[in-house]
Amino acid sequence: MRRHLWISIIALGLWSAPTFAQGCAMCYANATGATKDGQRAISRGVIVLLLPPLGFMTVGVGLAFRYGQRRDRERQ
């Protein structure tokens, strides 16, 4: 059970990695024009906005695995 959960967490983390490379030209121009503190704030904001969806997906996948294992045990 724990092994599947960790594999899921790692897979979701790797799957979401391309989102860090996404960006529009206007966002890029604003970010590069900001001060170093502003750039740091933007980076932290992106991380903060990424955490809730990643957390919900991790919990959802974990619950799905748990339900599947319980269902398999009941069938045996």
mmJSON file of the N, C-alpha and C atoms, coordinates in Angstrom:
{"data_MODEL":{"atom_site":{
"group_PDB":["ATOM","ATOM","ATOM","ATOM","ATOM","ATOM","ATOM","ATOM","ATOM","ATOM","ATOM","ATOM","ATOM","ATOM","ATOM","ATOM","ATOM","ATOM","ATOM","ATOM","ATOM","ATOM","ATOM","ATOM","ATOM","ATOM","ATOM","ATOM","ATOM","ATOM","ATOM","ATOM","ATOM","ATOM","ATOM","ATOM","ATOM","ATOM","ATOM","ATOM","ATOM","ATOM","ATOM","ATOM","ATOM","ATOM","ATOM","ATOM","ATOM","ATOM","ATOM","ATOM","ATOM","ATOM","ATOM","ATOM","ATOM","ATOM","ATOM","ATOM","ATOM","ATOM","ATOM","ATOM","ATOM","ATOM","ATOM","ATOM","ATOM","ATOM","ATOM","ATOM","ATOM","ATOM","ATOM","ATOM","ATOM","ATOM","ATOM","ATOM","ATOM","ATOM","ATOM","ATOM","ATOM","ATOM","ATOM","ATOM","ATOM","ATOM","ATOM","ATOM","ATOM","ATOM","ATOM","ATOM","ATOM","ATOM","ATOM","ATOM","ATOM","ATOM","ATOM","ATOM","ATOM","ATOM","ATOM","ATOM","ATOM","ATOM","ATOM","ATOM","ATOM","ATOM","ATOM","ATOM","ATOM","ATOM","ATOM","ATOM","ATOM","ATOM","ATOM","ATOM","ATOM","ATOM","ATOM","ATOM","ATOM","ATOM","ATOM","ATOM","ATOM","ATOM","ATOM","ATOM","ATOM","ATOM","ATOM","ATOM","ATOM","ATOM","ATOM","ATOM","ATOM","ATOM","ATOM","ATOM","ATOM","ATOM","ATOM","ATOM","ATOM","ATOM","ATOM","ATOM","ATOM","ATOM","ATOM","ATOM","ATOM","ATOM","ATOM","ATOM","ATOM","ATOM","ATOM","ATOM","ATOM","ATOM","ATOM","ATOM","ATOM","ATOM","ATOM","ATOM","ATOM","ATOM","ATOM","ATOM","ATOM","ATOM","ATOM","ATOM","ATOM","ATOM","ATOM","ATOM","ATOM","ATOM","ATOM","ATOM","ATOM","ATOM","ATOM","ATOM","ATOM","ATOM","ATOM","ATOM","ATOM","ATOM","ATOM","ATOM","ATOM","ATOM","ATOM","ATOM","ATOM","ATOM","ATOM","ATOM","ATOM","ATOM","ATOM","ATOM","ATOM","ATOM","ATOM","ATOM","ATOM","ATOM","ATOM","ATOM","ATOM","ATOM","ATOM","ATOM"],
"id":[1,2,3,4,5,6,7,8,9,10,11,12,13,14,15,16,17,18,19,20,21,22,23,24,25,26,27,28,29,30,31,32,33,34,35,36,37,38,39,40,41,42,43,44,45,46,47,48,49,50,51,52,53,54,55,56,57,58,59,60,61,62,63,64,65,66,67,68,69,70,71,72,73,74,75,76,77,78,79,80,81,82,83,84,85,86,87,88,89,90,91,92,93,94,95,96,97,98,99,100,101,102,103,104,105,106,107,108,109,110,111,112,113,114,115,116,117,118,119,120,121,122,123,124,125,126,127,128,129,130,131,132,133,134,135,136,137,138,139,140,141,142,143,144,145,146,147,148,149,150,151,152,153,154,155,156,157,158,159,160,161,162,163,164,165,166,167,168,169,170,171,172,173,174,175,176,177,178,179,180,181,182,183,184,185,186,187,188,189,190,191,192,193,194,195,196,197,198,199,200,201,202,203,204,205,206,207,208,209,210,211,212,213,214,215,216,217,218,219,220,221,222,223,224,225,226,227,228],
"type_symbol":["N","C","C","N","C","C","N","C","C","N","C","C","N","C","C","N","C","C","N","C","C","N","C","C","N","C","C","N","C","C","N","C","C","N","C","C","N","C","C","N","C","C","N","C","C","N","C","C","N","C","C","N","C","C","N","C","C","N","C","C","N","C","C","N","C","C","N","C","C","N","C","C","N","C","C","N","C","C","N","C","C","N","C","C","N","C","C","N","C","C","N","C","C","N","C","C","N","C","C","N","C","C","N","C","C","N","C","C","N","C","C","N","C","C","N","C","C","N","C","C","N","C","C","N","C","C","N","C","C","N","C","C","N","C","C","N","C","C","N","C","C","N","C","C","N","C","C","N","C","C","N","C","C","N","C","C","N","C","C","N","C","C","N","C","C","N","C","C","N","C","C","N","C","C","N","C","C","N","C","C","N","C","C","N","C","C","N","C","C","N","C","C","N","C","C","N","C","C","N","C","C","N","C","C","N","C","C","N","C","C","N","C","C","N","C","C","N","C","C","N","C","C","N","C","C","N","C","C"],
"label_atom_id":["N","CA","C","N","CA","C","N","CA","C","N","CA","C","N","CA","C","N","CA","C","N","CA","C","N","CA","C","N","CA","C","N","CA","C","N","CA","C","N","CA","C","N","CA","C","N","CA","C","N","CA","C","N","CA","C","N","CA","C","N","CA","C","N","CA","C","N","CA","C","N","CA","C","N","CA","C","N","CA","C","N","CA","C","N","CA","C","N","CA","C","N","CA","C","N","CA","C","N","CA","C","N","CA","C","N","CA","C","N","CA","C","N","CA","C","N","CA","C","N","CA","C","N","CA","C","N","CA","C","N","CA","C","N","CA","C","N","CA","C","N","CA","C","N","CA","C","N","CA","C","N","CA","C","N","CA","C","N","CA","C","N","CA","C","N","CA","C","N","CA","C","N","CA","C","N","CA","C","N","CA","C","N","CA","C","N","CA","C","N","CA","C","N","CA","C","N","CA","C","N","CA","C","N","CA","C","N","CA","C","N","CA","C","N","CA","C","N","CA","C","N","CA","C","N","CA","C","N","CA","C","N","CA","C","N","CA","C","N","CA","C","N","CA","C","N","CA","C","N","CA","C","N","CA","C","N","CA","C","N","CA","C","N","CA","C"],
"label_alt_id":[null,null,null,null,null,null,null,null,null,null,null,null,null,null,null,null,null,null,null,null,null,null,null,null,null,null,null,null,null,null,null,null,null,null,null,null,null,null,null,null,null,null,null,null,null,null,null,null,null,null,null,null,null,null,null,null,null,null,null,null,null,null,null,null,null,null,null,null,null,null,null,null,null,null,null,null,null,null,null,null,null,null,null,null,null,null,null,null,null,null,null,null,null,null,null,null,null,null,null,null,null,null,null,null,null,null,null,null,null,null,null,null,null,null,null,null,null,null,null,null,null,null,null,null,null,null,null,null,null,null,null,null,null,null,null,null,null,null,null,null,null,null,null,null,null,null,null,null,null,null,null,null,null,null,null,null,null,null,null,null,null,null,null,null,null,null,null,null,null,null,null,null,null,null,null,null,null,null,null,null,null,null,null,null,null,null,null,null,null,null,null,null,null,null,null,null,null,null,null,null,null,null,null,null,null,null,null,null,null,null,null,null,null,null,null,null,null,null,null,null,null,null,null,null,null,null,null,null],
"label_comp_id":["MET","MET","MET","ARG","ARG","ARG","ARG","ARG","ARG","HIS","HIS","HIS","LEU","LEU","LEU","TRP","TRP","TRP","ILE","ILE","ILE","SER","SER","SER","ILE","ILE","ILE","ILE","ILE","ILE","ALA","ALA","ALA","LEU","LEU","LEU","GLY","GLY","GLY","LEU","LEU","LEU","TRP","TRP","TRP","SER","SER","SER","ALA","ALA","ALA","PRO","PRO","PRO","THR","THR","THR","PHE","PHE","PHE","ALA","ALA","ALA","GLN","GLN","GLN","GLY","GLY","GLY","CYS","CYS","CYS","ALA","ALA","ALA","MET","MET","MET","CYS","CYS","CYS","TYR","TYR","TYR","ALA","ALA","ALA","ASN","ASN","ASN","ALA","ALA","ALA","THR","THR","THR","GLY","GLY","GLY","ALA","ALA","ALA","THR","THR","THR","LYS","LYS","LYS","ASP","ASP","ASP","GLY","GLY","GLY","GLN","GLN","GLN","ARG","ARG","ARG","ALA","ALA","ALA","ILE","ILE","ILE","SER","SER","SER","ARG","ARG","ARG","GLY","GLY","GLY","VAL","VAL","VAL","ILE","ILE","ILE","VAL","VAL","VAL","LEU","LEU","LEU","LEU","LEU","LEU","LEU","LEU","LEU","PRO","PRO","PRO","PRO","PRO","PRO","LEU","LEU","LEU","GLY","GLY","GLY","PHE","PHE","PHE","MET","MET","MET","THR","THR","THR","VAL","VAL","VAL","GLY","GLY","GLY","VAL","VAL","VAL","GLY","GLY","GLY","LEU","LEU","LEU","ALA","ALA","ALA","PHE","PHE","PHE","ARG","ARG","ARG","TYR","TYR","TYR","GLY","GLY","GLY","GLN","GLN","GLN","ARG","ARG","ARG","ARG","ARG","ARG","ASP","ASP","ASP","ARG","ARG","ARG","GLU","GLU","GLU","ARG","ARG","ARG","GLN","GLN","GLN"],
"label_asym_id":["A","A","A","A","A","A","A","A","A","A","A","A","A","A","A","A","A","A","A","A","A","A","A","A","A","A","A","A","A","A","A","A","A","A","A","A","A","A","A","A","A","A","A","A","A","A","A","A","A","A","A","A","A","A","A","A","A","A","A","A","A","A","A","A","A","A","A","A","A","A","A","A","A","A","A","A","A","A","A","A","A","A","A","A","A","A","A","A","A","A","A","A","A","A","A","A","A","A","A","A","A","A","A","A","A","A","A","A","A","A","A","A","A","A","A","A","A","A","A","A","A","A","A","A","A","A","A","A","A","A","A","A","A","A","A","A","A","A","A","A","A","A","A","A","A","A","A","A","A","A","A","A","A","A","A","A","A","A","A","A","A","A","A","A","A","A","A","A","A","A","A","A","A","A","A","A","A","A","A","A","A","A","A","A","A","A","A","A","A","A","A","A","A","A","A","A","A","A","A","A","A","A","A","A","A","A","A","A","A","A","A","A","A","A","A","A","A","A","A","A","A","A","A","A","A","A","A","A"],
"label_entity_id":["1","1","1","1","1","1","1","1","1","1","1","1","1","1","1","1","1","1","1","1","1","1","1","1","1","1","1","1","1","1","1","1","1","1","1","1","1","1","1","1","1","1","1","1","1","1","1","1","1","1","1","1","1","1","1","1","1","1","1","1","1","1","1","1","1","1","1","1","1","1","1","1","1","1","1","1","1","1","1","1","1","1","1","1","1","1","1","1","1","1","1","1","1","1","1","1","1","1","1","1","1","1","1","1","1","1","1","1","1","1","1","1","1","1","1","1","1","1","1","1","1","1","1","1","1","1","1","1","1","1","1","1","1","1","1","1","1","1","1","1","1","1","1","1","1","1","1","1","1","1","1","1","1","1","1","1","1","1","1","1","1","1","1","1","1","1","1","1","1","1","1","1","1","1","1","1","1","1","1","1","1","1","1","1","1","1","1","1","1","1","1","1","1","1","1","1","1","1","1","1","1","1","1","1","1","1","1","1","1","1","1","1","1","1","1","1","1","1","1","1","1","1","1","1","1","1","1","1"],
"label_seq_id":[1,1,1,2,2,2,3,3,3,4,4,4,5,5,5,6,6,6,7,7,7,8,8,8,9,9,9,10,10,10,11,11,11,12,12,12,13,13,13,14,14,14,15,15,15,16,16,16,17,17,17,18,18,18,19,19,19,20,20,20,21,21,21,22,22,22,23,23,23,24,24,24,25,25,25,26,26,26,27,27,27,28,28,28,29,29,29,30,30,30,31,31,31,32,32,32,33,33,33,34,34,34,35,35,35,36,36,36,37,37,37,38,38,38,39,39,39,40,40,40,41,41,41,42,42,42,43,43,43,44,44,44,45,45,45,46,46,46,47,47,47,48,48,48,49,49,49,50,50,50,51,51,51,52,52,52,53,53,53,54,54,54,55,55,55,56,56,56,57,57,57,58,58,58,59,59,59,60,60,60,61,61,61,62,62,62,63,63,63,64,64,64,65,65,65,66,66,66,67,67,67,68,68,68,69,69,69,70,70,70,71,71,71,72,72,72,73,73,73,74,74,74,75,75,75,76,76,76],
"pdbx_PDB_ins_code":[null,null,null,null,null,null,null,null,null,null,null,null,null,null,null,null,null,null,null,null,null,null,null,null,null,null,null,null,null,null,null,null,null,null,null,null,null,null,null,null,null,null,null,null,null,null,null,null,null,null,null,null,null,null,null,null,null,null,null,null,null,null,null,null,null,null,null,null,null,null,null,null,null,null,null,null,null,null,null,null,null,null,null,null,null,null,null,null,null,null,null,null,null,null,null,null,null,null,null,null,null,null,null,null,null,null,null,null,null,null,null,null,null,null,null,null,null,null,null,null,null,null,null,null,null,null,null,null,null,null,null,null,null,null,null,null,null,null,null,null,null,null,null,null,null,null,null,null,null,null,null,null,null,null,null,null,null,null,null,null,null,null,null,null,null,null,null,null,null,null,null,null,null,null,null,null,null,null,null,null,null,null,null,null,null,null,null,null,null,null,null,null,null,null,null,null,null,null,null,null,null,null,null,null,null,null,null,null,null,null,null,null,null,null,null,null,null,null,null,null,null,null,null,null,null,null,null,null],
"Cartn_x":[0.829,0.0,0.871,1.786,2.634,3.513,3.917,4.758,3.997,2.739,1.918,1.694,1.512,1.277,2.507,3.681,4.894,5.15,4.877,5.036,4.09,2.873,1.898,2.348,2.865,3.332,4.481,5.409,6.544,6.074,5.159,4.655,3.924,3.104,2.395,3.365,4.389,5.392,6.126,6.5,7.178,6.238,4.973,3.989,3.715,3.779,3.5,4.732,5.897,7.127,7.055,6.444,6.389,5.62,4.783,4.059,5.001,6.162,7.124,7.71,7.676,8.233,7.2,5.943,4.896,4.992,4.544,4.532,4.265,3.603,3.333,4.394,4.458,5.471,5.252,4.003,3.726,4.142,3.837,4.238,5.754,6.413,7.879,8.467,7.914,8.42,8.215,7.059,6.806,7.72,7.95,8.796,10.245,10.741,12.138,12.313,11.256,11.338,11.204,10.828,10.648,12.006,12.003,13.223,13.458,14.608,14.914,13.891,13.49,12.46,11.135,10.814,9.581,9.619,10.765,10.908,10.781,11.357,11.239,9.782,9.069,7.659,6.825,7.129,6.408,6.677,7.92,8.256,7.531,7.502,6.782,5.288,4.764,3.34,2.977,3.842,3.595,3.574,4.522,4.565,3.316,2.932,1.745,0.5,0.387,-0.776,-0.726,0.448,0.582,0.268,0.496,0.338,-1.089,-2.139,-3.475,-3.901,-3.758,-4.153,-3.318,-2.032,-1.172,-1.566,-1.905,-2.349,-3.655,-4.621,-5.9,-5.729,-4.894,-4.672,-3.968,-3.028,-2.324,-3.288,-4.134,-5.119,-6.094,-6.538,-7.478,-6.896,-5.661,-5.019,-4.786,-4.38,-4.175,-5.46,-6.558,-7.849,-8.301,-8.022,-8.392,-7.625,-6.332,-5.557,-6.061,-6.368,-6.862,-8.196,-9.088,-10.374,-10.169,-9.264,-9.003,-8.464,-7.566,-7.019,-8.08,-8.93,-9.988,-10.985,-11.308,-12.224,-11.626,-10.335,-9.676,-9.662,-9.445,-9.458,-10.846,-11.884,-13.254,-13.638,-13.082,-13.394,-12.749,-11.67,-10.951,-11.611],
"Cartn_y":[-1.189,0.0,1.25,1.332,2.517,2.661,1.54,1.583,2.202,1.807,2.366,3.853,4.24,5.65,6.476,5.998,6.738,6.788,5.703,5.691,6.707,6.781,7.743,9.177,9.427,10.78,11.186,10.285,10.579,10.772,9.913,10.031,11.351,11.738,13.013,14.185,14.086,15.144,15.288,14.16,14.203,14.637,14.245,14.603,16.097,16.713,18.142,18.993,18.397,19.155,20.027,19.583,20.454,21.757,21.815,23.054,24.173,23.838,24.873,25.528,24.841,25.384,26.175,26.14,26.843,28.336,29.133,30.572,31.334,32.445,33.277,34.372,35.025,36.061,37.242,37.603,38.734,38.422,37.219,36.827,36.823,36.316,36.26,37.669,38.568,39.937,40.624,40.427,41.029,40.445,39.159,38.505,38.954,39.068,39.49,40.966,41.752,43.171,43.456,42.466,42.652,42.616,43.131,43.068,41.623,41.382,40.022,39.572,40.494,40.141,39.834,40.58,40.325,38.983,38.652,37.351,36.215,36.4,35.388,35.231,36.342,36.293,35.577,35.81,35.122,33.624,33.245,31.82,31.16,31.841,31.289,31.212,32.2,32.188,31.007,30.691,29.543,28.258,28.122,26.924,26.836,27.959,27.972,27.589,28.065,27.733,26.293,25.694,24.315,23.3,23.66,22.708,22.166,22.986,22.41,21.383,21.663,20.625,19.354,19.526,18.358,17.566,18.259,17.589,16.842,17.493,16.836,15.596,15.704,14.55,13.419,13.76,12.743,12.022,12.782,12.171,11.314,11.809,11.05,9.741,9.777,8.547,7.59,8.125,7.282,6.596,7.348,6.757,5.721,5.971,5.012,3.699,3.778,2.567,1.84,2.603,1.996,1.292,1.941,1.324,0.058,0.12,-1.048,-2.222,-1.952,-3.037,-3.617,-2.772,-3.264,-4.106,-3.654,-4.411,-5.76,-5.789,-7.049,-8.017,-7.477,-8.329,-8.893,-8.107,-8.586,-9.663,-9.618,-10.623,-11.964,-11.937,-13.199,-13.971],
"Cartn_z":[0.0,0.0,0.0,0.938,1.021,-0.216,-0.765,-1.951,-3.118,-3.294,-4.366,-4.157,-2.922,-2.618,-2.964,-2.589,-2.904,-4.4,-5.082,-6.538,-7.164,-6.648,-7.161,-6.911,-5.733,-5.405,-6.322,-6.526,-7.403,-8.837,-9.303,-10.667,-10.869,-9.9,-10.017,-9.995,-9.178,-9.144,-10.469,-11.063,-12.358,-13.47,-13.347,-14.364,-14.349,-13.182,-13.085,-13.369,-13.528,-13.765,-15.019,-16.123,-17.297,-17.06,-16.045,-15.787,-15.392,-14.858,-14.512,-15.755,-16.884,-18.114,-18.911,-18.508,-19.221,-18.926,-19.855,-19.608,-20.886,-20.73,-21.897,-21.983,-23.107,-23.323,-22.374,-22.138,-21.258,-19.82,-19.361,-18.007,-17.887,-18.893,-18.881,-18.84,-19.655,-19.689,-18.34,-17.727,-16.419,-15.348,-15.409,-14.405,-14.538,-15.763,-15.939,-15.616,-15.754,-15.434,-13.949,-13.181,-11.739,-11.028,-9.822,-9.015,-8.576,-7.982,-7.497,-6.454,-5.566,-4.581,-5.266,-6.298,-7.047,-7.75,-8.326,-8.985,-7.987,-6.802,-5.76,-5.328,-5.232,-4.849,-5.909,-7.17,-8.251,-8.188,-7.962,-7.867,-6.699,-5.563,-4.414,-4.689,-5.379,-5.721,-6.608,-7.554,-8.428,-7.612,-6.694,-5.851,-4.982,-4.395,-3.536,-4.326,-5.547,-6.374,-6.88,-6.933,-7.393,-6.298,-5.053,-3.95,-3.765,-3.752,-3.531,-4.587,-5.898,-6.864,-6.745,-6.494,-6.34,-5.101,-4.028,-2.811,-3.009,-3.674,-3.923,-4.802,-5.816,-6.686,-5.93,-5.081,-4.304,-3.369,-2.689,-1.793,-2.597,-3.74,-4.571,-5.059,-5.534,-6.009,-4.842,-3.696,-2.521,-2.087,-2.074,-1.707,-2.735,-4.006,-5.044,-4.858,-4.576,-4.328,-3.087,-2.068,-0.827,-1.058,-1.8,-2.119,-2.952,-3.919,-4.765,-3.979,-3.059,-2.243,-1.325,-0.75,0.132,-0.672,-1.871,-2.722,-3.1,-3.394,-3.732,-2.551,-1.341,-0.154,0.095,-0.144,0.08,-0.93,-2.107,-3.119,-2.815,-2.071,-1.783,-0.71],
"occupancy":[1.0,1.0,1.0,1.0,1.0,1.0,1.0,1.0,1.0,1.0,1.0,1.0,1.0,1.0,1.0,1.0,1.0,1.0,1.0,1.0,1.0,1.0,1.0,1.0,1.0,1.0,1.0,1.0,1.0,1.0,1.0,1.0,1.0,1.0,1.0,1.0,1.0,1.0,1.0,1.0,1.0,1.0,1.0,1.0,1.0,1.0,1.0,1.0,1.0,1.0,1.0,1.0,1.0,1.0,1.0,1.0,1.0,1.0,1.0,1.0,1.0,1.0,1.0,1.0,1.0,1.0,1.0,1.0,1.0,1.0,1.0,1.0,1.0,1.0,1.0,1.0,1.0,1.0,1.0,1.0,1.0,1.0,1.0,1.0,1.0,1.0,1.0,1.0,1.0,1.0,1.0,1.0,1.0,1.0,1.0,1.0,1.0,1.0,1.0,1.0,1.0,1.0,1.0,1.0,1.0,1.0,1.0,1.0,1.0,1.0,1.0,1.0,1.0,1.0,1.0,1.0,1.0,1.0,1.0,1.0,1.0,1.0,1.0,1.0,1.0,1.0,1.0,1.0,1.0,1.0,1.0,1.0,1.0,1.0,1.0,1.0,1.0,1.0,1.0,1.0,1.0,1.0,1.0,1.0,1.0,1.0,1.0,1.0,1.0,1.0,1.0,1.0,1.0,1.0,1.0,1.0,1.0,1.0,1.0,1.0,1.0,1.0,1.0,1.0,1.0,1.0,1.0,1.0,1.0,1.0,1.0,1.0,1.0,1.0,1.0,1.0,1.0,1.0,1.0,1.0,1.0,1.0,1.0,1.0,1.0,1.0,1.0,1.0,1.0,1.0,1.0,1.0,1.0,1.0,1.0,1.0,1.0,1.0,1.0,1.0,1.0,1.0,1.0,1.0,1.0,1.0,1.0,1.0,1.0,1.0,1.0,1.0,1.0,1.0,1.0,1.0,1.0,1.0,1.0,1.0,1.0,1.0,1.0,1.0,1.0,1.0,1.0,1.0],
"B_iso_or_equiv":[0.0,0.0,0.0,0.0,0.0,0.0,0.0,0.0,0.0,0.0,0.0,0.0,0.0,0.0,0.0,0.0,0.0,0.0,0.0,0.0,0.0,0.0,0.0,0.0,0.0,0.0,0.0,0.0,0.0,0.0,0.0,0.0,0.0,0.0,0.0,0.0,0.0,0.0,0.0,0.0,0.0,0.0,0.0,0.0,0.0,0.0,0.0,0.0,0.0,0.0,0.0,0.0,0.0,0.0,0.0,0.0,0.0,0.0,0.0,0.0,0.0,0.0,0.0,0.0,0.0,0.0,0.0,0.0,0.0,0.0,0.0,0.0,0.0,0.0,0.0,0.0,0.0,0.0,0.0,0.0,0.0,0.0,0.0,0.0,0.0,0.0,0.0,0.0,0.0,0.0,0.0,0.0,0.0,0.0,0.0,0.0,0.0,0.0,0.0,0.0,0.0,0.0,0.0,0.0,0.0,0.0,0.0,0.0,0.0,0.0,0.0,0.0,0.0,0.0,0.0,0.0,0.0,0.0,0.0,0.0,0.0,0.0,0.0,0.0,0.0,0.0,0.0,0.0,0.0,0.0,0.0,0.0,0.0,0.0,0.0,0.0,0.0,0.0,0.0,0.0,0.0,0.0,0.0,0.0,0.0,0.0,0.0,0.0,0.0,0.0,0.0,0.0,0.0,0.0,0.0,0.0,0.0,0.0,0.0,0.0,0.0,0.0,0.0,0.0,0.0,0.0,0.0,0.0,0.0,0.0,0.0,0.0,0.0,0.0,0.0,0.0,0.0,0.0,0.0,0.0,0.0,0.0,0.0,0.0,0.0,0.0,0.0,0.0,0.0,0.0,0.0,0.0,0.0,0.0,0.0,0.0,0.0,0.0,0.0,0.0,0.0,0.0,0.0,0.0,0.0,0.0,0.0,0.0,0.0,0.0,0.0,0.0,0.0,0.0,0.0,0.0,0.0,0.0,0.0,0.0,0.0,0.0,0.0,0.0,0.0,0.0,0.0,0.0],
"pdbx_formal_charge":[null,null,null,null,null,null,null,null,null,null,null,null,null,null,null,null,null,null,null,null,null,null,null,null,null,null,null,null,null,null,null,null,null,null,null,null,null,null,null,null,null,null,null,null,null,null,null,null,null,null,null,null,null,null,null,null,null,null,null,null,null,null,null,null,null,null,null,null,null,null,null,null,null,null,null,null,null,null,null,null,null,null,null,null,null,null,null,null,null,null,null,null,null,null,null,null,null,null,null,null,null,null,null,null,null,null,null,null,null,null,null,null,null,null,null,null,null,null,null,null,null,null,null,null,null,null,null,null,null,null,null,null,null,null,null,null,null,null,null,null,null,null,null,null,null,null,null,null,null,null,null,null,null,null,null,null,null,null,null,null,null,null,null,null,null,null,null,null,null,null,null,null,null,null,null,null,null,null,null,null,null,null,null,null,null,null,null,null,null,null,null,null,null,null,null,null,null,null,null,null,null,null,null,null,null,null,null,null,null,null,null,null,null,null,null,null,null,null,null,null,null,null,null,null,null,null,null,null],
"auth_seq_id":[1,1,1,2,2,2,3,3,3,4,4,4,5,5,5,6,6,6,7,7,7,8,8,8,9,9,9,10,10,10,11,11,11,12,12,12,13,13,13,14,14,14,15,15,15,16,16,16,17,17,17,18,18,18,19,19,19,20,20,20,21,21,21,22,22,22,23,23,23,24,24,24,25,25,25,26,26,26,27,27,27,28,28,28,29,29,29,30,30,30,31,31,31,32,32,32,33,33,33,34,34,34,35,35,35,36,36,36,37,37,37,38,38,38,39,39,39,40,40,40,41,41,41,42,42,42,43,43,43,44,44,44,45,45,45,46,46,46,47,47,47,48,48,48,49,49,49,50,50,50,51,51,51,52,52,52,53,53,53,54,54,54,55,55,55,56,56,56,57,57,57,58,58,58,59,59,59,60,60,60,61,61,61,62,62,62,63,63,63,64,64,64,65,65,65,66,66,66,67,67,67,68,68,68,69,69,69,70,70,70,71,71,71,72,72,72,73,73,73,74,74,74,75,75,75,76,76,76],
"auth_comp_id":["MET","MET","MET","ARG","ARG","ARG","ARG","ARG","ARG","HIS","HIS","HIS","LEU","LEU","LEU","TRP","TRP","TRP","ILE","ILE","ILE","SER","SER","SER","ILE","ILE","ILE","ILE","ILE","ILE","ALA","ALA","ALA","LEU","LEU","LEU","GLY","GLY","GLY","LEU","LEU","LEU","TRP","TRP","TRP","SER","SER","SER","ALA","ALA","ALA","PRO","PRO","PRO","THR","THR","THR","PHE","PHE","PHE","ALA","ALA","ALA","GLN","GLN","GLN","GLY","GLY","GLY","CYS","CYS","CYS","ALA","ALA","ALA","MET","MET","MET","CYS","CYS","CYS","TYR","TYR","TYR","ALA","ALA","ALA","ASN","ASN","ASN","ALA","ALA","ALA","THR","THR","THR","GLY","GLY","GLY","ALA","ALA","ALA","THR","THR","THR","LYS","LYS","LYS","ASP","ASP","ASP","GLY","GLY","GLY","GLN","GLN","GLN","ARG","ARG","ARG","ALA","ALA","ALA","ILE","ILE","ILE","SER","SER","SER","ARG","ARG","ARG","GLY","GLY","GLY","VAL","VAL","VAL","ILE","ILE","ILE","VAL","VAL","VAL","LEU","LEU","LEU","LEU","LEU","LEU","LEU","LEU","LEU","PRO","PRO","PRO","PRO","PRO","PRO","LEU","LEU","LEU","GLY","GLY","GLY","PHE","PHE","PHE","MET","MET","MET","THR","THR","THR","VAL","VAL","VAL","GLY","GLY","GLY","VAL","VAL","VAL","GLY","GLY","GLY","LEU","LEU","LEU","ALA","ALA","ALA","PHE","PHE","PHE","ARG","ARG","ARG","TYR","TYR","TYR","GLY","GLY","GLY","GLN","GLN","GLN","ARG","ARG","ARG","ARG","ARG","ARG","ASP","ASP","ASP","ARG","ARG","ARG","GLU","GLU","GLU","ARG","ARG","ARG","GLN","GLN","GLN"],
"auth_asym_id":["A","A","A","A","A","A","A","A","A","A","A","A","A","A","A","A","A","A","A","A","A","A","A","A","A","A","A","A","A","A","A","A","A","A","A","A","A","A","A","A","A","A","A","A","A","A","A","A","A","A","A","A","A","A","A","A","A","A","A","A","A","A","A","A","A","A","A","A","A","A","A","A","A","A","A","A","A","A","A","A","A","A","A","A","A","A","A","A","A","A","A","A","A","A","A","A","A","A","A","A","A","A","A","A","A","A","A","A","A","A","A","A","A","A","A","A","A","A","A","A","A","A","A","A","A","A","A","A","A","A","A","A","A","A","A","A","A","A","A","A","A","A","A","A","A","A","A","A","A","A","A","A","A","A","A","A","A","A","A","A","A","A","A","A","A","A","A","A","A","A","A","A","A","A","A","A","A","A","A","A","A","A","A","A","A","A","A","A","A","A","A","A","A","A","A","A","A","A","A","A","A","A","A","A","A","A","A","A","A","A","A","A","A","A","A","A","A","A","A","A","A","A","A","A","A","A","A","A"],
"auth_atom_id":["N","CA","C","N","CA","C","N","CA","C","N","CA","C","N","CA","C","N","CA","C","N","CA","C","N","CA","C","N","CA","C","N","CA","C","N","CA","C","N","CA","C","N","CA","C","N","CA","C","N","CA","C","N","CA","C","N","CA","C","N","CA","C","N","CA","C","N","CA","C","N","CA","C","N","CA","C","N","CA","C","N","CA","C","N","CA","C","N","CA","C","N","CA","C","N","CA","C","N","CA","C","N","CA","C","N","CA","C","N","CA","C","N","CA","C","N","CA","C","N","CA","C","N","CA","C","N","CA","C","N","CA","C","N","CA","C","N","CA","C","N","CA","C","N","CA","C","N","CA","C","N","CA","C","N","CA","C","N","CA","C","N","CA","C","N","CA","C","N","CA","C","N","CA","C","N","CA","C","N","CA","C","N","CA","C","N","CA","C","N","CA","C","N","CA","C","N","CA","C","N","CA","C","N","CA","C","N","CA","C","N","CA","C","N","CA","C","N","CA","C","N","CA","C","N","CA","C","N","CA","C","N","CA","C","N","CA","C","N","CA","C","N","CA","C","N","CA","C","N","CA","C","N","CA","C","N","CA","C","N","CA","C","N","CA","C"],
"pdbx_PDB_model_num":[1,1,1,1,1,1,1,1,1,1,1,1,1,1,1,1,1,1,1,1,1,1,1,1,1,1,1,1,1,1,1,1,1,1,1,1,1,1,1,1,1,1,1,1,1,1,1,1,1,1,1,1,1,1,1,1,1,1,1,1,1,1,1,1,1,1,1,1,1,1,1,1,1,1,1,1,1,1,1,1,1,1,1,1,1,1,1,1,1,1,1,1,1,1,1,1,1,1,1,1,1,1,1,1,1,1,1,1,1,1,1,1,1,1,1,1,1,1,1,1,1,1,1,1,1,1,1,1,1,1,1,1,1,1,1,1,1,1,1,1,1,1,1,1,1,1,1,1,1,1,1,1,1,1,1,1,1,1,1,1,1,1,1,1,1,1,1,1,1,1,1,1,1,1,1,1,1,1,1,1,1,1,1,1,1,1,1,1,1,1,1,1,1,1,1,1,1,1,1,1,1,1,1,1,1,1,1,1,1,1,1,1,1,1,1,1,1,1,1,1,1,1,1,1,1,1,1,1]
}}}
